Amino acid sequence: MEIAICGKPSCGKSSFFKAASMIDVPISARPFTTIKPNVGIAYVTAPCPCKQLNIKCNPINSQCINGTRLIPVKLWDIAGLIPGAHEGKGLGNQFLNDIIQTDVLIHIIDASGKTDAEGNPTEGHDTSGDIKFLEEEIELWFTSIIKRNLQKIRDVKNAYDILSGLKIKEEHVKEVLEKVGLKPEEVAKELRKLSKPILIAANKIDIPSSEENLKKMRNDFPNLTIVPCSAEAEITLRTANKVSFIDYISGSKDFVIKKELNENQKKALELIKKSVLHKYGSTGIQDCLNKAVFDFLKYIAVYPVENETRFSDKKGNVLPDVFLMPPGSTALDLAYKVHTDIGEKFIGAIDARTKKRVSRDYELKNGDIISIQARK
């Protein structure tokens, strides 16, 4: 499962990528700083069962901080997009090819309205227009592909074969064709919604002009999820946490100062606290990632173990691993996720919380702890 960060040049998407993954990437006000996609690891968060079970966990494929499990996800920062991308303008062809790889898009909007559609400095830019053009560019691209192949489309299987390169599921193609028929524009619009859902990150929310623009965007697009965020504030807080100036966990609405700070440092942190954390509840970065995975894609966090009594693997590590599983996943799917051999040698599974045996078709729930049994 892969998340793409996208948006027009100079919207702050590279800062968002750095804030989410803390990887050093080129950050600049000039257009097309991102030419080839930056790829990194970010984390979504979920309650770790360790607190509820009153046990100490030993994470291996993730982290646990004060009962919050940090689960890694792949994150792409892809080329800046400008109107006309579907015709190859700017880095349009590369952008459209890059989004094929991803499951959900976080569209970074410069909520301050201080950059135009091509990322150049301006004042009073219509941020609602930025939301529209991304959807339109992807849908126009999908439409062009469908129109080129319209004569070849005979049924769902045939349509899926043509469109599968866009990382579109066969059930999505079936659902859309049954709903709208073979109308290229309508098919493209519905397929985009299903296969490339878009979450809006209203970045630079700490700039005064952003508050009114946020209200307008939410009024113009009441059905969209629009999250106010400040990538720069998140970078500052994570950096201060890294050098032990403060205690801060991404997604929190506050932090604790640990060391004596100079006046400039105090003012900077107090400004973040007042204009971002207390006003909006967090910097918004973690909220965007969590909503993309858990709300948009409906993934669940599941913990495989070998010993259902101790909630551990064979080496005694408690709750060692957590996997993000798509909705509808079964115990057998989890076995294959752990390892192909375990899936092929699957015998059964046990719900470690209840100690009850479950079938291979048991549909997993968020937070499940499952002991997989396999032939030796």
Beta strands, then each sheet from edge to edge (+ up, - down):
strand 1: 2-6
strand 2: 38-47
strand 3: 63-65
strand 4: 68-77
strand 5: 104-110
strand 6: 198-203
strand 7: 226-228
strand 8: 246-247
strand 9: 256-257
strand 10: 300-305
strand 11: 323-325
strand 12: 346-351
strand 13: 356-358
strand 14: 369-374
sheet 1: 2+ 4- 1- 5- 6- 7-
sheet 2: 2+ 4- 3+
sheet 3: 8+ 9-
sheet 4: 11+ 10- 14- 12+ 13-
end
